[in-house]
């Protein structure tokens, strides 16, 4: 009889996941403008997700083109996107993660369970770098060239269709 108390929770969880997926795949959201296009990534000093003793800065992630992917273990759309990121990483795409407004334990458990496509992960539990980037939610991905200049911003899930139809060309031209 107690199990019946959990039915509303599961219904809300399923509805939220479906709603998040629908919102994240809408083209209008994917083309939100960014004031960072053509500008350098904001300066930051944050811990590495996997080691609280390591402080990361722009200098640690800049030097070759990369995707700067904003994600969180709390994000249902990030779960949908994650297998595609794993595939891209296997194919040689350099992806740096920004673990956004998450717990260290949640982020590390997520990567252990679902594999880690990131060459490194910046830990942003308070969302300070996310604020400087103009994050509207997760997932979001910034395409950054070797000099650290943001060249493109994608809002929403990167799936195979979106990657093949438009984002692969953006990445290959960084």
Legacy VTK file of the C-alpha trace (Angstrom):
# vtk DataFile Version 3.0
C-alpha trace
ASCII
DATASET POLYDATA
POINTS 174 float
0.000 0.000 0.000
2.924 2.370 0.683
4.139 1.949 -2.879
1.038 3.830 -4.043
2.487 6.979 -2.454
5.314 6.907 -5.016
3.057 6.822 -8.092
2.697 10.651 -8.300
6.470 11.047 -7.965
7.142 8.665 -10.863
4.455 10.285 -13.015
6.016 13.721 -12.473
9.467 12.312 -13.203
8.325 10.737 -16.482
6.401 13.862 -17.532
9.395 16.077 -16.686
11.746 13.906 -18.709
9.454 13.964 -21.735
8.902 17.720 -21.427
12.648 18.342 -21.063
13.391 16.269 -24.152
10.774 18.089 -26.216
12.066 21.490 -25.133
15.690 20.548 -25.718
15.076 19.424 -29.305
13.242 22.522 -30.506
15.187 24.429 -33.163
14.152 27.841 -31.782
15.915 27.143 -28.501
19.018 25.827 -30.223
19.676 29.115 -31.966
19.585 31.429 -28.948
22.134 34.199 -29.493
25.139 34.592 -27.241
27.111 37.719 -26.486
30.176 35.476 -26.223
30.347 34.628 -29.927
33.662 36.026 -31.164
34.879 36.672 -27.613
37.170 34.767 -25.272
35.770 32.411 -22.673
35.270 34.226 -19.366
38.192 33.912 -16.953
37.570 31.447 -14.135
39.238 29.668 -11.244
37.302 26.582 -10.182
38.048 23.109 -8.873
38.332 20.059 -11.075
35.350 17.761 -10.654
37.518 14.721 -9.989
39.957 16.412 -7.579
39.064 19.195 -5.128
42.780 19.897 -4.690
43.206 20.903 -8.354
42.233 24.427 -9.379
41.415 24.866 -13.045
41.594 28.037 -15.141
41.128 28.972 -18.797
44.758 28.087 -19.430
44.047 24.449 -18.546
41.435 23.957 -21.251
42.618 26.242 -24.070
45.185 25.212 -26.683
43.219 23.179 -29.179
39.588 23.361 -30.342
36.974 21.829 -28.058
33.327 21.575 -27.151
32.582 23.107 -23.744
29.587 21.042 -22.663
27.431 22.197 -19.737
25.862 19.239 -17.915
24.563 18.055 -14.574
23.576 14.736 -13.061
20.204 16.319 -12.263
19.497 17.030 -15.950
17.216 14.556 -17.809
18.128 16.020 -21.222
21.824 15.531 -20.430
21.131 11.810 -20.020
19.655 11.730 -23.535
22.695 13.562 -24.939
25.387 11.613 -23.068
25.670 8.530 -25.356
26.231 10.842 -28.339
28.991 12.676 -26.447
30.622 9.320 -25.656
30.554 8.453 -29.370
31.959 11.856 -30.365
34.797 11.476 -27.858
35.578 8.007 -29.268
35.734 9.633 -32.720
38.327 12.149 -31.508
36.180 15.182 -30.673
37.732 17.007 -27.723
35.056 17.704 -25.098
35.574 19.630 -21.864
32.777 19.386 -19.325
31.299 22.053 -17.093
29.536 20.221 -14.283
26.929 22.876 -13.561
25.075 23.434 -10.262
25.631 19.844 -9.219
27.192 17.955 -6.333
30.631 16.472 -6.725
29.282 13.053 -5.705
26.417 13.253 -8.205
28.717 14.233 -11.054
31.325 11.558 -10.316
28.691 8.841 -9.920
27.118 9.892 -13.243
30.447 9.592 -15.075
31.218 6.253 -13.468
27.834 4.837 -14.491
27.503 6.370 -17.977
31.174 6.656 -19.048
33.235 9.808 -19.277
33.493 11.551 -22.662
35.306 14.563 -21.179
39.050 15.172 -21.326
38.515 17.192 -18.133
35.650 18.566 -16.074
35.336 21.945 -14.409
33.210 21.819 -11.228
30.802 24.784 -10.967
28.523 23.957 -8.009
27.297 27.538 -7.520
26.901 28.304 -11.212
29.357 31.223 -11.230
30.997 30.312 -14.538
27.606 29.329 -15.885
26.357 32.817 -15.073
29.334 34.388 -16.870
28.636 32.162 -19.893
24.968 33.190 -19.939
23.734 29.642 -19.377
19.963 29.278 -19.634
20.005 25.627 -18.558
21.605 22.332 -19.378
22.668 20.957 -21.710
24.374 23.758 -23.579
27.530 23.459 -25.623
29.987 26.143 -26.674
32.314 25.537 -29.628
35.673 27.060 -28.707
38.699 27.485 -30.975
42.354 26.863 -30.017
42.777 30.460 -28.830
39.825 30.167 -26.427
37.395 32.203 -28.546
33.754 31.082 -28.550
32.683 30.485 -32.146
29.240 28.925 -31.686
26.669 28.136 -29.003
24.242 25.223 -29.133
21.370 25.136 -26.649
19.774 21.764 -26.049
20.569 18.141 -26.701
23.210 17.202 -29.242
21.850 14.090 -30.911
23.180 12.302 -33.970
20.836 14.163 -36.330
21.838 17.603 -35.041
25.535 16.692 -35.047
25.499 15.377 -38.601
23.270 18.092 -40.058
25.063 21.144 -38.693
27.361 20.841 -35.675
30.041 18.581 -37.159
30.797 21.241 -39.750
31.043 23.917 -37.052
33.477 21.781 -35.052
35.576 20.874 -38.098
35.955 24.590 -38.943
37.227 25.646 -35.514
LINES 1 175
174 0 1 2 3 4 5 6 7 8 9 10 11 12 13 14 15 16 17 18 19 20 21 22 23 24 25 26 27 28 29 30 31 32 33 34 35 36 37 38 39 40 41 42 43 44 45 46 47 48 49 50 51 52 53 54 55 56 57 58 59 60 61 62 63 64 65 66 67 68 69 70 71 72 73 74 75 76 77 78 79 80 81 82 83 84 85 86 87 88 89 90 91 92 93 94 95 96 97 98 99 100 101 102 103 104 105 106 107 108 109 110 111 112 113 114 115 116 117 118 119 120 121 122 123 124 125 126 127 128 129 130 131 132 133 134 135 136 137 138 139 140 141 142 143 144 145 146 147 148 149 150 151 152 153 154 155 156 157 158 159 160 161 162 163 164 165 166 167 168 169 170 171 172 173
